[in-house]
Amino acid sequence: MVRPIRRVDTSARFEKEFRRLAKHLQKLAEKKDAVFRADAFHPSLETHKLGGALKDDWAYSVNQQYRVHFYFADDHTVVYVSIGTHEIYK
């Protein structure tokens, strides 16, 4: 089932981390964001629920190393919390 995202808000942390990414990773993240907005659970994103202290949050893959950490504010609105390697979960 396709789950489109109508609105994406970003945290200050996400904005700061995004600006620090290499330009090629920024471009790839923007492409993945477009896919995510069309279908949050598109197979290429590997969208998955997090565990432990972040059990209410989700992540999707930008590439094999980088992830976008987010949560659903409602069915069609998300908040991007952070972007980076698995270190973002700490």
MDAnalysis code that builds the backbone (N, CA, C; Angstrom):
import MDAnalysis as mda
import numpy as np

u = mda.Universe.empty(270, n_residues=90, atom_resindex=np.repeat(np.arange(90), 3), trajectory=True)
u.add_TopologyAttr("name", ["N", "CA", "C"] * 90)
u.add_TopologyAttr("resid", np.arange(1, 91))
u.add_TopologyAttr("resname", ["MET", "VAL", "ARG", "PRO", "ILE", "ARG", "ARG", "VAL", "ASP", "THR", "SER", "ALA", "ARG", "PHE", "GLU", "LYS", "GLU", "PHE", "ARG", "ARG", "LEU", "ALA", "LYS", "HIS", "LEU", "GLN", "LYS", "LEU", "ALA", "GLU", "LYS", "LYS", "ASP", "ALA", "VAL", "PHE", "ARG", "ALA", "ASP", "ALA", "PHE", "HIS", "PRO", "SER", "LEU", "GLU", "THR", "HIS", "LYS", "LEU", "GLY", "GLY", "ALA", "LEU", "LYS", "ASP", "ASP", "TRP", "ALA", "TYR", "SER", "VAL", "ASN", "GLN", "GLN", "TYR", "ARG", "VAL", "HIS", "PHE", "TYR", "PHE", "ALA", "ASP", "ASP", "HIS", "THR", "VAL", "VAL", "TYR", "VAL", "SER", "ILE", "GLY", "THR", "HIS", "GLU", "ILE", "TYR", "LYS"])
u.atoms.positions = np.array([
    [0.838, -1.190, 0.000],
    [0.000, 0.000, 0.000],
    [0.881, 1.251, 0.000],
    [0.622, 2.147, -0.916],
    [1.388, 3.390, -1.036],
    [0.961, 4.337, 0.083],
    [1.953, 4.928, 0.756],
    [1.664, 5.891, 1.829],
    [2.369, 7.203, 1.502],
    [1.662, 8.127, 0.828],
    [2.287, 9.400, 0.483],
    [2.440, 10.292, 1.717],
    [3.478, 11.104, 1.689],
    [3.743, 12.058, 2.764],
    [3.447, 13.450, 2.210],
    [2.531, 14.145, 2.849],
    [2.134, 15.475, 2.373],
    [2.997, 16.590, 2.949],
    [3.562, 16.351, 4.145],
    [4.345, 17.405, 4.789],
    [5.534, 16.790, 5.522],
    [6.701, 17.433, 5.351],
    [7.910, 17.040, 6.070],
    [8.439, 18.271, 6.797],
    [8.510, 18.172, 8.107],
    [9.148, 19.207, 8.921],
    [10.538, 18.712, 9.279],
    [11.445, 19.615, 9.558],
    [12.810, 19.221, 9.902],
    [13.235, 19.869, 11.209],
    [14.006, 19.119, 11.987],
    [14.553, 19.661, 13.233],
    [15.798, 20.479, 12.919],
    [16.197, 21.308, 13.858],
    [17.431, 22.086, 13.699],
    [18.623, 21.138, 13.575],
    [18.581, 20.041, 14.304],
    [19.661, 19.046, 14.234],
    [19.768, 18.477, 12.822],
    [18.632, 18.105, 12.233],
    [18.645, 17.572, 10.873],
    [19.252, 18.583, 9.911],
    [18.804, 19.828, 9.998],
    [19.302, 20.881, 9.107],
    [20.820, 21.022, 9.217],
    [21.331, 21.030, 10.422],
    [22.775, 21.171, 10.658],
    [23.538, 19.975, 10.084],
    [23.034, 18.763, 10.356],
    [23.705, 17.554, 9.853],
    [23.658, 17.499, 8.322],
    [22.535, 17.897, 7.743],
    [22.400, 17.884, 6.289],
    [23.421, 18.826, 5.649],
    [23.559, 20.025, 6.189],
    [24.519, 20.994, 5.640],
    [25.955, 20.480, 5.716],
    [26.252, 19.627, 6.666],
    [27.614, 19.099, 6.835],
    [27.920, 17.902, 5.932],
    [26.901, 17.357, 5.289],
    [27.123, 16.220, 4.383],
    [27.860, 16.684, 3.133],
    [28.605, 15.769, 2.538],
    [29.236, 16.039, 1.246],
    [28.131, 16.322, 0.225],
    [28.427, 17.134, -0.754],
    [27.429, 17.545, -1.756],
    [26.775, 16.354, -2.446],
    [27.564, 15.318, -2.776],
    [26.976, 14.167, -3.462],
    [25.980, 13.432, -2.551],
    [26.223, 13.426, -1.239],
    [25.279, 12.810, -0.308],
    [24.028, 13.672, -0.136],
    [24.193, 14.987, -0.182],
    [23.035, 15.873, -0.123],
    [22.117, 15.623, -1.314],
    [22.703, 15.499, -2.502],
    [21.908, 15.263, -3.707],
    [21.205, 13.914, -3.643],
    [21.912, 12.888, -3.162],
    [21.303, 11.570, -3.030],
    [20.174, 11.610, -2.002],
    [20.382, 12.293, -0.892],
    [19.347, 12.421, 0.136],
    [18.119, 13.144, -0.418],
    [18.327, 14.143, -1.247],
    [17.199, 14.856, -1.855],
    [16.416, 13.940, -2.796],
    [17.116, 13.085, -3.541],
    [16.442, 12.125, -4.419],
    [15.631, 11.127, -3.600],
    [16.215, 10.638, -2.514],
    [15.518, 9.682, -1.648],
    [14.317, 10.345, -0.981],
    [14.445, 11.625, -0.633],
    [13.338, 12.361, -0.037],
    [12.157, 12.419, -1.004],
    [12.432, 12.610, -2.278],
    [11.360, 12.645, -3.275],
    [10.637, 11.293, -3.344],
    [11.399, 10.208, -3.302],
    [10.806, 8.871, -3.297],
    [9.980, 8.695, -2.024],
    [10.537, 9.110, -0.885],
    [9.867, 8.989, 0.408],
    [8.535, 9.746, 0.417],
    [8.515, 10.929, -0.130],
    [7.281, 11.724, -0.143],
    [6.193, 11.069, -0.999],
    [6.593, 10.375, -2.054],
    [5.636, 9.679, -2.913],
    [5.129, 8.395, -2.255],
    [6.018, 7.705, -1.536],
    [5.654, 6.448, -0.873],
    [6.660, 6.181, 0.244],
    [6.263, 6.433, 1.474],
    [7.161, 6.296, 2.632],
    [7.708, 4.885, 2.798],
    [7.032, 3.901, 2.211],
    [7.473, 2.520, 2.366],
    [7.914, 1.892, 1.050],
    [8.415, 2.721, 0.136],
    [8.951, 2.195, -1.123],
    [10.100, 1.249, -0.777],
    [10.166, 0.082, -1.419],
    [11.200, -0.902, -1.076],
    [12.639, -0.374, -1.153],
    [12.907, 0.563, -2.040],
    [14.281, 1.070, -2.180],
    [14.738, 1.853, -0.950],
    [13.802, 2.295, -0.127],
    [14.142, 3.090, 1.059],
    [14.492, 2.234, 2.278],
    [14.036, 0.991, 2.264],
    [14.247, 0.100, 3.412],
    [13.759, 0.758, 4.710],
    [12.594, 1.384, 4.656],
    [12.015, 2.051, 5.823],
    [11.781, 1.027, 6.924],
    [12.222, 1.366, 8.125],
    [12.091, 0.422, 9.238],
    [11.870, 1.148, 10.558],
    [11.180, 0.464, 11.445],
    [10.912, 0.986, 12.783],
    [12.154, 0.764, 13.639],
    [12.444, 1.732, 14.491],
    [13.586, 1.622, 15.385],
    [13.162, 0.936, 16.681],
    [14.139, 0.577, 17.486],
    [13.838, -0.117, 18.732],
    [14.385, 0.624, 19.940],
    [14.226, 0.008, 21.094],
    [14.760, 0.567, 22.332],
    [14.142, 1.907, 22.673],
    [14.984, 2.848, 23.063],
    [14.517, 4.186, 23.456],
    [13.867, 4.928, 22.294],
    [14.141, 4.493, 21.059],
    [13.591, 5.150, 19.857],
    [12.441, 4.345, 19.250],
    [11.774, 3.541, 20.060],
    [10.766, 2.601, 19.556],
    [9.587, 3.256, 18.839],
    [9.377, 4.548, 19.032],
    [8.294, 5.248, 18.339],
    [8.769, 5.915, 17.052],
    [10.045, 5.777, 16.735],
    [10.644, 6.440, 15.579],
    [10.937, 5.450, 14.457],
    [11.265, 6.005, 13.310],
    [11.523, 5.237, 12.093],
    [12.799, 5.743, 11.434],
    [13.269, 5.013, 10.433],
    [14.409, 5.458, 9.632],
    [14.259, 4.889, 8.224],
    [14.864, 5.582, 7.273],
    [14.982, 5.023, 5.923],
    [16.405, 5.247, 5.442],
    [16.805, 4.422, 4.475],
    [18.183, 4.425, 3.987],
    [18.373, 5.426, 2.856],
    [19.433, 6.221, 2.972],
    [19.872, 7.086, 1.886],
    [20.796, 6.266, 0.993],
    [21.713, 5.551, 1.627],
    [22.571, 4.566, 0.964],
    [22.892, 3.502, 2.013],
    [23.894, 2.669, 1.772],
    [24.186, 1.607, 2.735],
    [24.668, 2.145, 4.077],
    [25.222, 3.329, 4.092],
    [25.811, 3.878, 5.307],
    [24.948, 4.948, 5.987],
    [24.213, 5.738, 5.217],
    [23.490, 6.888, 5.760],
    [21.993, 6.637, 5.869],
    [21.399, 7.171, 6.939],
    [19.991, 7.011, 7.241],
    [19.356, 8.356, 7.563],
    [18.053, 8.441, 7.345],
    [17.256, 9.569, 7.822],
    [16.398, 9.035, 8.960],
    [16.540, 9.627, 10.123],
    [15.778, 9.271, 11.324],
    [14.583, 10.224, 11.383],
    [13.370, 9.671, 11.531],
    [12.168, 10.496, 11.530],
    [11.089, 9.876, 12.398],
    [10.019, 10.636, 12.619],
    [8.828, 10.086, 13.260],
    [7.586, 10.642, 12.559],
    [6.510, 9.893, 12.673],
    [5.237, 10.307, 12.091],
    [4.517, 11.222, 13.070],
    [4.221, 12.448, 12.651],
    [3.416, 13.363, 13.454],
    [1.935, 13.001, 13.286],
    [1.566, 12.561, 12.087],
    [0.251, 11.982, 11.796],
    [0.426, 11.099, 10.563],
    [-0.649, 10.601, 10.007],
    [-0.544, 9.638, 8.896],
    [0.199, 10.156, 7.668],
    [0.170, 11.464, 7.433],
    [0.786, 12.004, 6.228],
    [1.774, 13.135, 6.509],
    [2.224, 13.249, 7.756],
    [3.197, 14.269, 8.156],
    [4.308, 13.612, 8.960],
    [5.556, 13.929, 8.597],
    [6.691, 13.412, 9.355],
    [7.600, 14.550, 9.782],
    [8.431, 14.250, 10.763],
    [9.464, 15.180, 11.210],
    [10.794, 14.465, 11.068],
    [11.681, 15.029, 10.251],
    [13.034, 14.501, 10.126],
    [13.823, 14.959, 11.353],
    [14.347, 14.003, 12.105],
    [15.079, 14.290, 13.339],
    [16.564, 14.465, 13.057],
    [17.139, 13.527, 12.286],
    [18.572, 13.592, 12.001],
    [18.891, 12.813, 10.736],
    [20.110, 13.020, 10.244],
    [20.603, 12.305, 9.070],
    [22.071, 12.003, 9.297],
    [22.474, 10.776, 8.986],
    [23.873, 10.393, 9.151],
    [24.018, 8.882, 9.226],
    [25.151, 8.457, 9.737],
    [25.420, 7.028, 9.903],
    [24.660, 6.528, 11.130],
    [24.873, 5.291, 11.525],
    [24.184, 4.744, 12.687],
    [24.481, 5.517, 13.968],
    [25.460, 6.368, 13.964],
    [25.787, 7.202, 15.133],
    [24.628, 8.149, 15.483],
    [23.762, 8.433, 14.527],
    [22.661, 9.357, 14.789],
    [21.691, 8.822, 15.822],
    [21.690, 7.516, 16.044],
    [20.752, 6.920, 16.982],
    [21.202, 7.047, 18.427],
    [22.401, 7.556, 18.646],
    [22.935, 7.667, 20.009],
    [22.566, 8.988, 20.636],
])
